[in-house]
Amino acid sequence: MDGEPAPVDPDAHLRGCAECRAWQDRATALTRSLRVRPAVTPPDLVPAVLAAAPAPRQPGRWTRAALVAVATTQLALGIAQLIGVDAAHGGLMSGHLSNESTAWNIGLAVGMLWAALRTRAVAGLLAVLSGFLVLLVGYSAHDLIVGTVPFARVASHGLLVVGLGLLYALNRQARLPAPLSPDRREVPVLRSTDAA
């Protein structure tokens, strides 16, 4: 520093050099003034944002009602299977396989009813029912081709296909933003000069 022979101990130099101490004090003050400034209160945009936000969308009443009808019918099929008056199976299943089928039918019906009432549950049920139906369609096509099951039994699965379509419709309706009503305003754009 200042032409002193190396090695230079900066602390020792500052103790002996008033000019460098003054420079360091000015540099420290400048750095602090750049880092620590009075807090500026930004404008409160919460009311404007809330006023411009779309109202929560309620998925279609008719879609939900149709899903309730499908779920109720599916539940009736499951209960009929449970108490042994299921004409569609016609004695094709027995024992544990019949119990699993009954549980699935009733479980899917309850899931669709819940999704119709609480549309947040739709996305979770979509994955389950989609995977189930992909496999079921493949198995049903094979069983029809080889003649191990009557068409009436396979046709009873159409109810679940309709339910899946309604779930997709509800999911889509729930994700669409609601249109702005005439009493809602646009959100103001905050510029850097507004906060200064």
Number of C-alpha atoms within 10 A of each C-alpha: 12 7 6 9 7 7 7 12 10 11 10 9 15 16 10 11 11 11 10 16 15 12 12 13 12 12 12 12 12 12 11 11 11 9 9 9 8 7 7 8 8 11 9 8 13 10 10 14 15 13 16 17 18 14 14 11 13 13 18 13 11 11 17 22 15 16 26 22 17 22 27 17 14 24 21 16 20 22 17 15 21 17 9 12 13 15 12 18 18 13 11 12 11 9 7 9 11 16 14 11 15 20 16 14 23 22 16 21 26 17 19 32 21 18 24 25 15 11 19 14 16 24 15 11 19 19 11 12 18 16 11 13 17 10 10 14 15 10 13 20 13 13 15 14 10 9 10 11 18 15 13 12 16 18 12 14 17 13 14 22 16 14 24 22 16 23 25 17 16 25 19 13 17 18 11 12 12 14 11 14 11 6 7 15 14 11 15 10 8 11 8 8 6 9 10 9
